[in-house]
Amino acid sequence: MENQAQLKSQTICATVNPGICGFPCVIAARRDGVRKLALQITGSECRHIQRLAEILPEITLRELFAPLNRNPVFVSAEQARCHPACPVPVAIVKVAEVALELALPRDVLIKFEI
């Protein structure tokens, strides 16, 4: 039972290397209740990601699975003027899913074969 309590209060972190822009960041999610997460996005020199971090300090389970046009992650990314191909918003969703124990922590990769 103690391990379950530790897992539920554990902070889940992921480092995102978004590619050519060269502005990596760290996304951290920690449960703040049963269906709510506190989010932190740190380390990026990108002003758009910095603004996204200010706009999106938390998310609920219900919001996480809202359609894209109403999903707070993607709406906030648009408000922060993130590039449409920026992988950080998708990474936020993945980290949130892991923190809520809805997904396993597995790496994601887009690899170009040129």
C-alpha positions as a LaTeX table, in Angstrom:
\begin{tabular}{lrrr}
\hline
Residue & $x$ (\AA) & $y$ (\AA) & $z$ (\AA) \\
\hline
Met1 & 0.00 & 0.00 & 0.00 \\
Glu2 & 2.87 & 2.37 & 0.77 \\
Asn3 & 4.32 & 1.90 & $-2.76$ \\
Gln4 & 0.98 & 2.90 & $-4.30$ \\
Ala5 & 0.92 & 6.11 & $-2.24$ \\
Gln6 & 4.49 & 6.90 & $-3.28$ \\
Leu7 & 3.69 & 6.35 & $-6.97$ \\
Lys8 & 0.63 & 8.58 & $-6.81$ \\
Ser9 & 2.65 & 11.47 & $-5.34$ \\
Gln10 & 5.65 & 10.91 & $-7.60$ \\
Thr11 & 6.65 & 13.59 & $-10.07$ \\
Ile12 & 6.93 & 12.27 & $-13.62$ \\
Cys13 & 9.51 & 14.08 & $-15.77$ \\
Ala14 & 10.48 & 13.94 & $-19.43$ \\
Thr15 & 13.10 & 15.83 & $-21.39$ \\
Val16 & 12.00 & 17.04 & $-24.80$ \\
Asn17 & 14.50 & 17.81 & $-27.53$ \\
Pro18 & 12.24 & 19.50 & $-30.06$ \\
Gly19 & 14.69 & 19.43 & $-32.94$ \\
Ile20 & 16.10 & 22.14 & $-35.13$ \\
Cys21 & 15.17 & 25.04 & $-32.83$ \\
Gly22 & 17.63 & 23.72 & $-30.25$ \\
Phe23 & 15.46 & 24.65 & $-27.25$ \\
Pro24 & 15.06 & 21.51 & $-25.11$ \\
Cys25 & 12.86 & 21.59 & $-22.04$ \\
Val26 & 11.81 & 19.44 & $-19.11$ \\
Ile27 & 8.15 & 18.68 & $-18.47$ \\
Ala28 & 7.14 & 17.59 & $-14.98$ \\
Ala29 & 3.69 & 16.46 & $-13.83$ \\
Arg30 & 2.64 & 15.68 & $-10.29$ \\
Arg31 & $-0.77$ & 14.55 & $-9.11$ \\
Asp32 & $-2.64$ & 17.23 & $-7.23$ \\
Gly33 & $-5.66$ & 15.21 & $-6.24$ \\
Val34 & $-7.26$ & 12.19 & $-7.86$ \\
Arg35 & $-7.91$ & 13.68 & $-11.31$ \\
Lys36 & $-5.76$ & 16.80 & $-11.39$ \\
Leu37 & $-2.11$ & 17.43 & $-12.21$ \\
Ala38 & 0.26 & 20.27 & $-11.48$ \\
Leu39 & 2.49 & 20.92 & $-14.51$ \\
Gln40 & 5.91 & 22.52 & $-14.82$ \\
Ile41 & 7.74 & 23.23 & $-18.06$ \\
Thr42 & 11.28 & 24.39 & $-17.41$ \\
Gly43 & 14.65 & 24.88 & $-19.03$ \\
Ser44 & 13.55 & 26.14 & $-22.44$ \\
Glu45 & 14.99 & 29.30 & $-23.93$ \\
Cys46 & 12.01 & 29.46 & $-26.31$ \\
Arg47 & 9.79 & 32.40 & $-25.39$ \\
His48 & 6.74 & 30.53 & $-26.71$ \\
Ile49 & 7.37 & 27.52 & $-24.45$ \\
Gln50 & 8.03 & 29.87 & $-21.53$ \\
Arg51 & 4.66 & 31.49 & $-22.18$ \\
Leu52 & 3.01 & 28.06 & $-22.48$ \\
Ala53 & 4.41 & 27.20 & $-19.03$ \\
Glu54 & 2.80 & 30.34 & $-17.59$ \\
Ile55 & $-0.57$ & 29.69 & $-19.24$ \\
Leu56 & $-0.79$ & 25.98 & $-18.34$ \\
Pro57 & 0.11 & 25.35 & $-14.67$ \\
Glu58 & $-2.35$ & 22.46 & $-14.26$ \\
Ile59 & $-4.69$ & 20.13 & $-16.10$ \\
Thr60 & $-7.48$ & 17.76 & $-15.13$ \\
Leu61 & $-8.15$ & 14.27 & $-16.43$ \\
Arg62 & $-11.30$ & 15.48 & $-18.18$ \\
Glu63 & $-9.43$ & 18.34 & $-19.90$ \\
Leu64 & $-6.62$ & 16.02 & $-20.96$ \\
Phe65 & $-8.98$ & 14.02 & $-23.17$ \\
Ala66 & $-10.95$ & 16.96 & $-24.58$ \\
Pro67 & $-11.02$ & 17.28 & $-28.40$ \\
Leu68 & $-8.02$ & 19.15 & $-29.82$ \\
Asn69 & $-9.94$ & 22.38 & $-30.40$ \\
Arg70 & $-10.95$ & 22.48 & $-26.70$ \\
Asn71 & $-7.98$ & 20.69 & $-25.15$ \\
Pro72 & $-6.21$ & 23.13 & $-22.78$ \\
Val73 & $-2.77$ & 21.87 & $-23.83$ \\
Phe74 & $-3.30$ & 22.64 & $-27.51$ \\
Val75 & $-5.40$ & 25.77 & $-26.92$ \\
Ser76 & $-2.65$ & 27.10 & $-24.62$ \\
Ala77 & 0.04 & 26.19 & $-27.16$ \\
Glu78 & $-1.84$ & 28.21 & $-29.77$ \\
Gln79 & $-2.22$ & 31.16 & $-27.37$ \\
Ala80 & 1.52 & 30.99 & $-26.63$ \\
Arg81 & 2.16 & 30.99 & $-30.40$ \\
Cys82 & 3.99 & 27.67 & $-30.41$ \\
His83 & 4.93 & 26.40 & $-33.85$ \\
Pro84 & 2.32 & 23.93 & $-35.16$ \\
Ala85 & 4.96 & 21.17 & $-35.45$ \\
Cys86 & 6.41 & 21.74 & $-31.96$ \\
Pro87 & 6.46 & 18.38 & $-30.13$ \\
Val88 & 6.26 & 19.94 & $-26.65$ \\
Pro89 & 2.42 & 20.00 & $-26.44$ \\
Val90 & 2.22 & 16.32 & $-27.36$ \\
Ala91 & 4.92 & 15.56 & $-24.78$ \\
Ile92 & 2.84 & 17.37 & $-22.14$ \\
Val93 & $-0.09$ & 15.06 & $-22.91$ \\
Lys94 & 2.17 & 11.97 & $-22.72$ \\
Val95 & 3.71 & 13.04 & $-19.39$ \\
Ala96 & 0.25 & 13.77 & $-17.99$ \\
Glu97 & $-1.01$ & 10.32 & $-19.04$ \\
Val98 & 1.92 & 8.65 & $-17.29$ \\
Ala99 & 1.45 & 10.75 & $-14.15$ \\
Leu100 & $-2.21$ & 9.74 & $-14.04$ \\
Glu101 & $-1.21$ & 6.08 & $-14.55$ \\
Leu102 & $-3.05$ & 5.90 & $-17.88$ \\
Ala103 & 0.06 & 5.09 & $-19.91$ \\
Leu104 & 3.49 & 3.57 & $-19.46$ \\
Pro105 & 6.58 & 5.76 & $-19.68$ \\
Arg106 & 7.99 & 4.98 & $-23.12$ \\
Asp107 & 10.15 & 7.14 & $-25.36$ \\
Val108 & 8.69 & 8.68 & $-28.50$ \\
Leu109 & 10.78 & 9.27 & $-31.62$ \\
Ile110 & 10.37 & 10.91 & $-35.00$ \\
Lys111 & 13.29 & 9.81 & $-37.12$ \\
Phe112 & 13.94 & 11.12 & $-40.60$ \\
Glu113 & 15.35 & 8.72 & $-43.17$ \\
Ile114 & 16.94 & 10.95 & $-45.80$ \\
\hline
\end{tabular}
